[in-house]
Amino acid sequence: MYQIANVVVTIIQVYSYAIIVYILMSWFPNARDTKVGQFFANICEPYLEPFRRFIPPIGMIDISPIVALLVLRFATAGVYGLVDMVNRGL
């Protein structure tokens, strides 16, 4: 069971890193227009879009990716918590 949890957590961590790279690309002009930028947009925007609908930007700063990363962090903790509950027989 721990191996499955580790795989899921690793996927979540890689996806979190992809979101961070995508956010950092916004600091460089035309970086999101490249093929790499479009790739990251295709994998990150579907996840970030619901957060952007509910969390308005503060001035010029979009804080929705921070909340999205926190949700992924809580999901990681939830996976380990679920595995722990299953192993304890609860």
N, C-alpha and C positions, 0 to 999 in steps of 0.2 A: 504494500500500500504506500510505503514511503517513497518508493521509486516513482510511482505515478504522480504523487504530490510534488516530488522534485522536478519532474518533467514539466508539470503545469506551472510551477513557480518559475522555472527557467524561461518558459515561454512568456510569462507575464513580465519578467525582468527585461527580456530582449525587446518586448513591445514598449516598455517604459523608456528604454534607451532610444528606441526609434522615435518616440514622441519628443524626447529631449533634443535629439538631432534636428527634428522637424521644426521645433521652436527656435533653436539657434539659427537655422537657415533663414529665418525672417530678419535677422540682423544684417544679412548681406544682400545687397541689391541683386535682383534677378536670380538668386540662388534657387528659388522655388520654381523657376521657369525651366530649369535644366531637366534632363531625364531622371536624374537622381532625385531632384526635388519633386517631380511629378510622382515618382514611385512612393516617396514618403507621404505625399499628399493622399495618394490612393489608399494607403494602409492606415493613416492616422486620422484623416478628416471624418470618416464615418463614426469613429469613436468620439472625437472631439465635438462634433456638431451638436449633439443633444446638450452638452454642457454649455456651449455658446448660446443656445436658445434661452437657457434659464439664468445664466450668470452674465449680467451686462459688464462691458469693460469699464474700468475706472480711468477716466480720461483717455489716454492713449494706450493704456496697459490692459491687456487681456489676461485676466487671472483664471479663466476657465481651464487652461491646461494644467495649472497647479492643482485644481480640484480633481481633475481627471486622473492625475498621477497619484493623488491621495487615495482615490477610489481603488486604483490598481494595487496600492500598498495594502489597503484594508482587505482586498481580495486575497492577497498573498497570506495575510494573517488568518483569514477565514479558511483557506485550504489547509493550512497546518492545524488549525483548531478542529476542523472536521475530521482530519486523519487521526488526531489525538482522541476525539470522542469515539470514533469507530474502534480504535485499538483498545480503549477502556471498556467497550461494550455498552455504552450509553445509548 
